[in-house]
């Protein structure tokens, strides 16, 4: 009997309370990681929207200052230092006709966007932004964004427009199916 009692005392294990405490700690850690990922995603979305607002403000400021859209002028000296438009812009037709970056160069020469030259502007999801004329279901000047997860496109479209990919002020190049990467056009 003495041997049995010694065996019983030497067998140690975890109590249900100890296991419950460990499970709670693991749950809190997992919840913290998931919440952190959501906060990072929200910050990237807010930064993207802020970048679009800055681009819109730059274009409208340029239009107020020079009386025409960037890249749309005929004067080779508008803005000062512009060498791209030495042969003339696209005749002040109110459209961003070029995809060669002359609009971005004009905005930079006017001091409205950081950087130099015609390089496209990068956004928080790793894609690029530019201004462009898009003649799809309603011809318009757009701020055109590439390489955006479709879930983010849906979030932005739902929050700032109608939530439908092919109507309204914000349009995508396809349905907002999860896992897809989309281009987004935001009416200027």
C-alpha positions in Angstrom: 0.0 0.0 0.0 2.9 2.3 0.8 4.2 1.9 -2.8 0.8 2.9 -4.2 0.6 6.1 -2.1 4.1 7.1 -3.2 3.2 6.6 -6.8 0.0 8.6 -6.4 1.9 11.6 -4.8 4.6 11.6 -7.5 2.2 11.9 -10.4 1.9 15.6 -11.1 -0.1 17.1 -13.9 -1.9 20.3 -14.9 -5.2 21.2 -13.3 -8.1 22.4 -15.3 -7.6 25.9 -14.0 -4.0 25.9 -15.2 -5.0 24.7 -18.6 -7.7 27.3 -18.8 -5.3 30.1 -17.9 -2.9 28.9 -20.7 -5.7 28.8 -23.2 -6.8 32.3 -22.3 -3.3 33.6 -22.7 -3.0 32.0 -26.1 -6.4 33.4 -27.2 -5.3 36.9 -26.1 -2.1 36.6 -28.1 -3.9 35.4 -31.3 -6.5 38.1 -30.9 -3.8 40.7 -30.5 -2.0 39.6 -33.7 -5.3 39.6 -35.7 -6.3 43.0 -34.4 -2.8 44.3 -35.3 -3.2 43.1 -38.9 -6.6 44.8 -39.1 -5.1 48.0 -37.8 -2.3 47.9 -40.4 -4.8 47.2 -43.2 -7.0 50.1 -42.1 -4.0 52.4 -42.0 -3.1 51.5 -45.5 -6.6 52.1 -46.8 -6.7 55.5 -45.1 -3.3 56.4 -46.6 -4.5 55.4 -50.0 -7.6 57.6 -49.7 -5.4 60.4 -48.5 -3.1 60.0 -51.4 -6.1 60.2 -53.8 -7.3 63.4 -52.1 -3.8 64.9 -52.4 -3.7 64.0 -56.1 -7.1 65.6 -56.6 -6.1 68.7 -54.7 -2.9 69.0 -56.8 -4.8 68.7 -60.1 -7.5 71.3 -59.0 -4.8 73.7 -57.7 -2.9 73.4 -61.0 -6.2 74.0 -62.9 -6.9 77.1 -60.8 -3.3 78.4 -61.2 -2.9 77.9 -65.0 -6.5 77.7 -66.3 -6.1 74.2 -67.7 -5.4 70.6 -66.7 -1.8 69.5 -66.3 -0.5 68.1 -69.6 -3.3 69.8 -71.5 -1.5 73.1 -72.2 -0.1 74.4 -75.5 2.4 76.7 -74.0 5.9 75.1 -73.7 6.6 77.3 -70.7 3.6 76.2 -68.6 4.6 75.4 -66.0 8.0 77.0 -66.0 10.7 74.5 -66.7 8.5 72.2 -68.7 10.4 70.5 -71.5 7.9 67.7 -72.2 5.4 70.0 -73.8 7.8 71.8 -76.1 5.8 70.5 -79.0 2.5 71.5 -77.4 0.2 69.7 -75.1 -3.1 68.1 -76.2 -4.8 71.4 -77.1 -6.6 72.2 -73.9 -9.4 69.7 -74.5 -10.0 69.1 -70.8 -8.9 65.4 -71.0 -5.9 63.5 -69.6 -5.1 62.0 -73.0 -1.5 60.9 -72.4 -0.3 57.9 -70.5 3.3 59.1 -70.8 3.4 60.9 -67.4 3.4 64.5 -68.7 0.6 65.4 -66.3 2.6 64.2 -63.3 5.6 66.1 -64.5 3.6 69.3 -64.8 2.2 68.8 -61.3 5.8 68.3 -60.0 7.2 71.3 -61.8 4.4 73.4 -60.4 5.5 72.2 -56.9 2.2 70.4 -56.3 3.6 66.8 -56.1 6.9 65.6 -54.6 9.6 64.2 -56.9 10.7 65.0 -60.4 10.0 63.7 -63.9 7.2 61.5 -65.2 7.6 58.6 -62.8 4.2 57.3 -61.6 3.2 57.8 -58.0 3.3 54.7 -55.7 0.5 54.0 -53.2 0.4 52.1 -50.0 -0.6 48.7 -51.6 2.4 48.7 -53.9 0.7 49.8 -57.0 0.8 53.1 -58.9 -1.4 56.1 -59.3 -1.8 58.5 -62.2 -4.4 60.8 -63.8 -6.0 59.4 -66.9 -9.0 59.7 -69.2 -11.0 56.5 -69.1 -13.7 56.1 -71.7 -15.5 53.2 -70.1 -19.2 53.6 -69.3 -19.1 57.3 -68.8 -16.0 59.1 -70.2 -14.2 61.0 -67.5 -10.9 62.1 -66.0 -9.9 59.7 -63.3 -7.3 59.1 -60.7 -6.3 55.7 -61.8 -4.9 53.2 -59.2 -3.4 49.8 -59.9 -2.7 46.7 -57.9 -5.3 47.0 -55.2 -6.9 43.9 -53.5 -10.5 43.6 -54.4 -11.6 43.5 -50.7 -10.0 47.0 -50.4 -11.7 48.2 -53.5 -15.0 47.1 -52.2 -14.4 48.7 -48.8 -13.4 52.0 -50.5 -16.3 51.9 -53.0 -18.8 51.1 -50.3 -17.6 53.8 -47.9 -17.1 56.6 -50.5 -19.6 55.7 -53.3 -22.3 53.1 -54.1 -20.4 49.8 -53.6 -21.0 48.7 -57.2 -17.8 48.1 -59.3 -19.2 49.6 -62.5 -21.3 52.6 -61.4 -20.8 55.8 -59.5 -17.7 57.9 -59.0 -15.4 55.0 -58.1 -15.1 52.2 -60.7 -13.1 49.0 -60.9 -12.0 46.9 -63.8 -14.1 43.9 -62.6 -16.2 42.5 -59.8 -15.0 42.7 -56.3 -14.4 38.9 -56.0 -12.2 38.0 -53.0 -8.6 37.3 -53.8 -8.5 39.3 -57.0 -6.3 42.3 -57.7 -8.1 45.3 -59.3 -7.4 48.6 -60.9 -9.6 51.4 -59.5 -10.7 54.6 -61.2 -11.7 57.5 -59.0 -13.5 60.3 -60.8 -11.6 63.5 -60.6 
